[in-house]
Every structure is written in C-alpha cells, then in structure tokens.
Amino acid sequence: MSDPTPDPTAAAATTTTTTKAATTKAAATTTTAGRTVSAFAAEEERRVLGLRPVLAPVHGRYGDHPHQVYDLWPAEGGQDDAPLVILLHGGYWRYDRMHLTPFAAYLAGQGLTTVLPGFRRSGGAGGFPETFDDIARIVDTLPAGRPYVLAGHCSGGHLALWAGARGLLPADSPWHSTESPTAILALAPLTDLGATVRDRLSEDAALQLLGGPEAAPERLPLVDPVTLLRGPGTTGVRTVLLHGAADEEVPLGQFTDYAAVHRDLEVVVLPDTGHYTLIEPGAPGARAVAEQLHRLAAEFTAGRTTASATAAGSAGSTA
C-alpha cells in the first residue's frame, strides 16, 4: 500500500436492520430511472443503496488526482496474513464508491483485508481513457507484491474482468501487462459493452464511458472483456462469475455470453437473489461472496505452499 494514514474520524460500522424482501417477484413497478422492475427488485435497490456510508480506518493515495485514493479496512482480528481483496465499485462508471463502504467493512469483519479504491469516472474527470488508466494503476501498485483477489460489482465487475484481460491487449497498448491479478471474482458484472450499448443500459452509460457513438467503435475492442476473449478463449487468470438468478439490473445474456467465450470460467448462480443483495452486509448473497473470496484466497495460498515445498525438495535433491 502507498502511504496509508490512520483516519482520526473513523467510525464504527452502523448496523441497519431491515425487513427481508420476498424472494418471489411481486407486481411490477416503475422506478424513477424509467425502468420497469418488480417490487422485489425496487425494494432491494432502495434498501441497499440507502445504507449509511461507513468511514474506513485507513486512507491512502495511489496518484496525485483527487480521485486517485483508496480506503482500507484491515481484517478484523488484525491478522497480518489475512487474504487481500481489492474491491471495485459499480454505478455504471459514473458514481462514487460510498455505496460500497458498508460492504467493504462487512468483508473486513469476515476476515478479509479490503481495499476500496476510487477512480476517475464518466461524466467528470474520467471515461476513456482515464478510468482505465486508473484501474491499471490500481492493480499495478496497490497489492504491493501480495497475492490478492480482484473483485468488482456491476460495472466494477466489468473493470475487474478487463484488468484480468490486459495480457490480451496489443503489446503496444499502454495498458498491456503480463502481471495479472491472482484471482478475480466478478459480481453480477457487465461483461459485454456492445450489448450494454445496444440495450442502452442506465441511459447509455457505456456510450458515455466510451466518449460517444463516434468514438465507441474504435475504443470498445480495447476495453470490452468479451471482445478481448474471442479467439484466446481464456485470460489465464482464475476467474469466478457470481450472479443472482433474480437479477433485474443486468441482463442474463451478459453472464451467459461471457461464459460461452471464457472456457476456464466458473459460474456461480445464487437462487432467489437479486442484483444488490450481493453487496448487502449480512444478506445470504453477501455471505456467499465472502465465502467465494475465502475459497479463492485459499486456492492461491495452497498453490504457494505447494510451490515452496516443491522448490525445497528440488534444492534438497541437488545438495
């Protein structure tokens, strides 16, 4: 981590008790964004996005721009060897990270050291290329050599999958890198920017990210996970895609189409689970996310142990 400093104003997490939404869809209702969704989905969105932000105990910077900052929640219990998670927030590349702070604090309480970075966003200082410059810088600097799981929700899932595919970019791309995340957990991700443009999700959010309809055709192949995977068929990065069967925010095709081209992908589908309860502290979906993060971390920990034992055995045989 780069120069983290304690936050004297840090506050403890506020626990919000809510009534669980029914797991069956109720009558449709229209949200203020003009989407027609079930009462289940509307209540889930209202409940989760209405949670009070949680201040992190540690803050740091990874660059000079005001948005190039991160919040850090050490794993509860102070374990130095706790798994490291870098968590990329959603919000269709437009909104800030504050809605994800309760979930980041929750993950820390589950024994996961959690880093929640900000980055330059669409509609302001970001979009193409700045948003992608920042994501590349985040994964190149914040792990500081530690193995980690890169996780992201919705558009943050898109950015996580893109970060894992940087090795598939042209060698002369400023984002090309052979250093990949140790593992990726994509939560209800946007995987296909072409489909996101076509479906005009969140009022043409993907077109805004790409700089408009004239710039999109040239830029999209460089930042679209599905496009980058066509041909290679894999990124070589351990990747799990987790989504709820009752997700009404991201079309199902975003998940199935990506799975069709990524031959090494593991897909986990949670029944009776929507888009936002994946990041609702204490909800069954959030507990499943924490379990997946621990499982991925255990895999690369076991891999390091095996590699060390093999190396030690080889050294002993040549002594």
C-alpha positions as CSV (number, residue, x, y, z in Angstrom):
1,M,0.0,0.0,0.0
2,S,1.2,3.5,-0.7
3,D,1.5,5.7,2.4
4,P,-1.7,4.8,4.3
5,T,-2.5,7.1,7.2
6,P,-4.9,6.5,10.1
7,D,-8.2,8.3,9.9
8,P,-8.9,10.1,13.2
9,T,-12.6,10.4,12.3
10,A,-13.1,6.7,11.6
11,A,-16.4,5.5,12.9
12,A,-17.7,2.0,13.6
13,A,-20.0,0.4,11.2
14,T,-23.6,1.1,11.7
15,T,-25.8,-2.0,11.6
16,T,-29.0,-1.4,9.8
17,T,-31.9,-3.9,10.5
18,T,-34.2,-4.3,7.5
19,T,-37.0,-6.5,6.6
20,K,-36.0,-9.1,4.1
21,A,-37.6,-8.7,0.7
22,A,-39.8,-11.6,-0.5
23,T,-37.8,-14.0,-2.7
24,T,-40.6,-14.2,-5.2
25,K,-41.3,-11.4,-7.6
26,A,-44.3,-9.2,-6.9
27,A,-46.2,-6.9,-9.2
28,A,-44.1,-4.7,-11.4
29,T,-43.4,-1.1,-10.6
30,T,-41.6,1.7,-12.4
31,T,-38.6,3.3,-10.9
32,T,-37.5,6.9,-11.2
33,A,-34.9,5.9,-13.8
34,G,-37.7,4.8,-16.1
35,R,-37.1,1.1,-15.8
36,T,-39.9,-1.3,-15.1
37,V,-38.9,-3.8,-12.4
38,S,-40.6,-6.0,-9.8
39,A,-41.4,-4.7,-6.4
40,F,-38.8,-7.2,-5.1
41,A,-36.0,-5.5,-7.2
42,A,-37.2,-2.0,-6.4
43,E,-37.2,-2.7,-2.6
44,E,-33.8,-4.4,-2.8
45,E,-32.2,-1.4,-4.6
46,R,-33.8,1.1,-2.2
47,R,-32.7,-0.8,0.8
48,V,-29.1,-1.5,-0.1
49,L,-28.3,1.9,-1.7
50,G,-29.9,3.6,1.3
51,L,-27.4,2.2,3.7
52,R,-25.3,4.7,5.6
53,P,-21.7,5.0,4.4
54,V,-19.0,3.6,6.7
55,L,-15.8,5.5,7.2
56,A,-12.6,3.5,6.8
57,P,-9.9,3.4,9.5
58,V,-7.1,3.9,6.9
59,H,-6.9,6.0,3.8
60,G,-4.2,6.4,1.2
61,R,-3.4,7.6,-2.3
62,Y,-2.1,5.9,-5.5
63,G,-1.8,9.0,-7.5
64,D,-2.0,12.8,-7.5
65,H,-5.5,13.3,-8.8
66,P,-8.2,13.8,-6.1
67,H,-10.0,10.7,-7.2
68,Q,-6.8,8.5,-7.0
69,V,-7.4,7.5,-3.4
70,Y,-8.3,4.3,-1.5
71,D,-10.0,3.3,1.7
72,L,-8.7,0.3,3.6
73,W,-10.3,-1.9,6.2
74,P,-7.9,-4.3,7.9
75,A,-9.3,-7.8,8.5
76,E,-11.0,-8.0,11.9
77,G,-8.6,-9.6,14.4
78,G,-5.5,-7.9,13.0
79,Q,-4.2,-11.0,11.1
80,D,-1.1,-9.9,9.1
81,D,-1.7,-12.8,6.7
82,A,-5.4,-12.2,6.1
83,P,-6.4,-12.5,2.4
84,L,-6.3,-9.2,0.5
85,V,-9.3,-8.1,-1.6
86,I,-9.2,-5.1,-3.9
87,L,-12.9,-4.2,-4.4
88,L,-14.0,-2.1,-7.5
89,H,-17.3,-0.3,-7.0
90,G,-20.2,-0.2,-9.5
91,G,-22.5,2.6,-10.5
92,Y,-22.2,2.3,-14.3
93,W,-18.8,4.0,-14.3
94,R,-20.5,7.3,-13.1
95,Y,-21.0,7.1,-9.3
96,D,-18.5,7.1,-6.4
97,R,-17.6,4.3,-4.1
98,M,-19.5,5.4,-1.0
99,H,-22.4,3.0,-1.5
100,L,-19.9,0.1,-1.3
101,T,-18.3,1.2,2.0
102,P,-20.8,-0.8,4.2
103,F,-19.9,-4.0,2.2
104,A,-16.2,-3.3,2.4
105,A,-16.5,-3.0,6.2
106,Y,-18.5,-6.2,6.2
107,L,-15.8,-8.1,4.3
108,A,-13.2,-6.9,6.8
109,G,-15.4,-8.3,9.6
110,Q,-15.3,-11.7,7.7
111,G,-11.5,-11.8,8.0
112,L,-10.7,-10.2,4.6
113,T,-8.4,-7.1,4.4
114,T,-10.3,-5.0,2.0
115,V,-9.2,-2.1,-0.2
116,L,-11.8,0.1,-1.9
117,P,-10.2,2.5,-4.4
118,G,-11.7,5.5,-6.1
119,F,-11.0,6.2,-9.7
120,R,-11.8,8.9,-12.3
121,R,-15.4,8.3,-13.5
122,S,-17.6,9.0,-16.6
123,G,-19.3,12.4,-16.7
124,G,-16.4,14.1,-14.9
125,A,-12.7,13.6,-14.9
126,G,-12.9,10.0,-16.2
127,G,-14.3,7.9,-19.0
128,F,-12.0,6.6,-21.8
129,P,-9.0,6.6,-21.2
130,E,-8.7,8.0,-17.7
131,T,-10.9,5.4,-16.0
132,F,-8.8,2.6,-17.4
133,D,-5.6,4.4,-16.7
134,D,-6.6,4.4,-13.0
135,I,-7.7,0.7,-12.9
136,A,-4.4,-0.3,-14.4
137,R,-2.5,1.8,-11.9
138,I,-4.6,0.4,-9.0
139,V,-3.8,-3.2,-9.8
140,D,-0.1,-2.4,-10.6
141,T,0.6,-0.6,-7.3
142,L,-1.9,-1.3,-4.5
143,P,-1.2,-5.0,-4.0
144,A,2.5,-4.2,-3.4
145,G,3.5,-7.7,-4.3
146,R,0.9,-9.5,-2.3
147,P,-1.4,-12.1,-3.9
148,Y,-5.0,-10.8,-3.9
149,V,-8.5,-11.3,-5.3
150,L,-9.7,-8.5,-7.5
151,A,-13.5,-8.2,-7.0
152,G,-16.0,-5.9,-8.6
153,H,-19.7,-5.4,-8.7
154,C,-21.7,-4.5,-11.8
155,S,-19.6,-2.0,-13.8
156,G,-16.8,-2.7,-11.2
157,G,-17.1,-6.3,-12.3
158,H,-16.5,-5.1,-15.9
159,L,-13.4,-3.3,-14.8
160,A,-12.1,-6.3,-12.9
161,L,-12.6,-8.6,-15.9
162,W,-10.9,-6.1,-18.1
163,A,-7.9,-5.8,-15.7
164,G,-7.6,-9.6,-15.9
165,A,-7.5,-9.4,-19.7
166,R,-4.8,-6.8,-20.0
167,G,-2.4,-9.5,-21.2
168,L,-4.7,-9.9,-24.3
169,L,-4.3,-6.3,-25.3
170,P,-1.9,-5.4,-28.2
171,A,1.7,-5.3,-26.9
172,D,2.0,-1.6,-27.8
173,S,-1.1,-0.7,-25.6
174,P,-0.2,1.4,-22.6
175,W,-2.5,-0.9,-20.6
176,H,-0.8,-4.1,-21.7
177,S,0.6,-6.1,-18.9
178,T,1.7,-9.7,-18.2
179,E,1.2,-9.1,-14.5
180,S,-2.3,-10.3,-13.7
181,P,-4.5,-10.4,-10.6
182,T,-4.1,-13.6,-8.6
183,A,-7.8,-14.3,-9.0
184,I,-11.0,-12.4,-10.0
185,L,-14.5,-12.5,-8.5
186,A,-16.9,-10.7,-10.8
187,L,-20.2,-9.9,-9.1
188,A,-23.2,-9.5,-11.5
189,P,-20.7,-7.9,-14.0
190,L,-21.3,-6.1,-17.2
191,T,-19.2,-8.2,-19.5
192,D,-20.2,-7.1,-23.0
193,L,-20.0,-3.4,-23.8
194,G,-21.5,-4.0,-27.2
195,A,-24.7,-5.4,-25.6
196,T,-24.6,-2.7,-23.0
197,V,-24.6,0.0,-25.8
198,R,-27.3,-1.9,-27.7
199,D,-29.6,-2.2,-24.7
200,R,-28.9,1.4,-23.7
201,L,-28.4,0.3,-20.1
202,S,-28.6,3.1,-17.5
203,E,-29.3,5.7,-20.0
204,D,-26.5,5.0,-22.4
205,A,-23.8,4.6,-19.7
206,A,-21.5,2.6,-21.9
207,L,-21.6,5.2,-24.7
208,Q,-20.7,7.9,-22.1
209,L,-17.8,5.8,-20.9
210,L,-16.5,5.4,-24.4
211,G,-16.9,9.0,-25.4
212,G,-20.0,8.9,-27.6
213,P,-21.2,7.0,-30.6
214,E,-18.5,8.2,-33.0
215,A,-15.6,7.2,-30.7
216,A,-17.2,3.9,-29.5
217,P,-16.4,1.6,-32.4
218,E,-12.6,2.3,-32.2
219,R,-12.4,2.2,-28.4
220,L,-14.7,-0.6,-27.5
221,P,-12.4,-3.5,-28.6
222,L,-9.7,-2.3,-26.2
223,V,-11.9,-2.3,-23.1
224,D,-14.5,-4.9,-23.7
225,P,-14.0,-8.3,-21.9
226,V,-16.0,-10.4,-24.3
227,T,-14.2,-8.9,-27.4
228,L,-10.8,-9.4,-25.8
229,L,-11.6,-13.1,-25.1
230,R,-12.8,-14.0,-28.6
231,G,-10.0,-16.0,-30.1
232,P,-7.8,-16.7,-27.0
233,G,-10.8,-18.1,-25.0
234,T,-9.1,-17.5,-21.7
235,T,-7.2,-14.9,-19.7
236,G,-5.2,-17.4,-17.8
237,V,-6.5,-15.8,-14.6
238,R,-8.6,-17.8,-12.1
239,T,-12.0,-16.2,-12.6
240,V,-15.4,-16.8,-10.9
241,L,-18.5,-15.0,-12.1
242,L,-21.2,-14.9,-9.4
243,H,-24.7,-13.5,-10.0
244,G,-28.2,-13.8,-8.6
245,A,-30.9,-15.7,-10.5
246,A,-33.3,-12.8,-9.8
247,D,-31.0,-10.0,-11.1
248,E,-33.2,-7.5,-12.9
249,E,-30.4,-4.8,-13.3
250,V,-28.0,-6.7,-15.6
251,P,-29.5,-8.8,-18.4
252,L,-28.9,-12.6,-18.1
253,G,-27.2,-12.6,-21.5
254,Q,-24.3,-10.6,-20.1
255,F,-23.4,-13.6,-18.0
256,T,-24.2,-16.4,-20.4
257,D,-22.5,-14.8,-23.4
258,Y,-19.3,-14.3,-21.4
259,A,-19.4,-17.8,-20.1
260,A,-19.7,-19.0,-23.7
261,V,-16.3,-17.5,-24.7
262,H,-14.3,-17.9,-21.4
263,R,-13.5,-21.6,-21.3
264,D,-12.0,-21.6,-17.9
265,L,-14.7,-19.5,-16.2
266,E,-16.5,-20.8,-13.1
267,V,-20.1,-19.5,-12.8
268,V,-21.9,-19.5,-9.5
269,V,-25.7,-18.7,-9.6
270,L,-27.5,-17.9,-6.4
271,P,-31.2,-18.7,-6.4
272,D,-33.8,-16.1,-5.3
273,T,-31.0,-13.4,-5.2
274,G,-31.1,-10.1,-6.9
275,H,-28.5,-7.6,-8.0
276,Y,-27.9,-5.6,-4.9
277,T,-28.1,-8.2,-2.1
278,L,-24.7,-9.4,-3.2
279,I,-23.4,-6.3,-1.5
280,E,-25.8,-6.1,1.4
281,P,-23.9,-6.8,4.6
282,G,-25.1,-9.9,6.3
283,A,-27.5,-11.0,3.5
284,P,-27.2,-14.5,2.1
285,G,-25.8,-13.2,-1.1
286,A,-23.1,-11.2,0.7
287,R,-22.2,-14.2,2.8
288,A,-21.8,-16.2,-0.4
289,V,-19.5,-13.6,-1.8
290,A,-17.3,-13.7,1.4
291,E,-17.2,-17.5,1.1
292,Q,-16.1,-17.3,-2.5
293,L,-13.4,-14.8,-1.6
294,H,-12.0,-17.0,1.1
295,R,-12.1,-20.0,-1.2
296,L,-10.2,-18.2,-3.9
297,A,-7.6,-17.0,-1.4
298,A,-7.2,-20.5,0.0
299,E,-6.5,-21.8,-3.5
300,F,-3.6,-19.4,-4.2
301,T,-2.3,-19.9,-0.6
302,A,-2.3,-23.7,-1.2
303,G,-0.6,-23.1,-4.5
304,R,2.2,-21.1,-2.9
305,T,2.7,-23.7,-0.2
306,T,2.9,-26.5,-2.8
307,A,5.4,-24.5,-4.9
308,S,7.5,-23.8,-1.9
309,A,7.6,-27.4,-0.9
310,T,8.5,-28.5,-4.5
311,A,11.3,-25.9,-4.6
312,A,12.6,-27.1,-1.2
313,G,12.5,-30.7,-2.4
314,S,14.4,-29.8,-5.6
315,A,17.0,-27.9,-3.6
316,G,17.5,-30.9,-1.2
317,S,17.9,-33.3,-4.1
318,T,20.7,-31.3,-5.6
319,A,22.6,-30.6,-2.4
